[in-house]
Amino acid sequence: MNVECPNCKKSVEWSEKNPFRPFCCERCKLIDLGAWANEEYRVPAQNVSPDDLDQLDAIDSQDGNTRH
């Protein structure tokens, strides 16, 4: 099966022969890792009010969980 390298868009075989999958090479893999390290990728989130956080803490306390 062939997939597209997330970095350079080159078609690359998805198999055990490619240790860098889904990337085409180590260079593309390291470029992607650097983007994560530089916080260039972001997951969209909604702003949470302090009241909402208090409610989550209360639920966690009931369940025996702690938030970090």
Residue pairs with C-beta under 8 A, 6 or more apart in sequence:
1 13
1 14
1 15
2 11
2 12
2 13
2 14
3 11
3 12
3 14
3 21
3 22
4 10
4 11
4 12
5 11
5 12
5 22
5 23
5 24
5 28
6 22
6 23
6 28
6 32
7 23
7 24
7 28
7 29
7 31
7 32
8 24
8 28
10 24
12 18
12 21
12 22
12 23
12 24
14 21
14 22
15 21
18 24
20 26
20 28
20 29
23 29
23 32
35 41
56 67
57 67
60 66
60 67
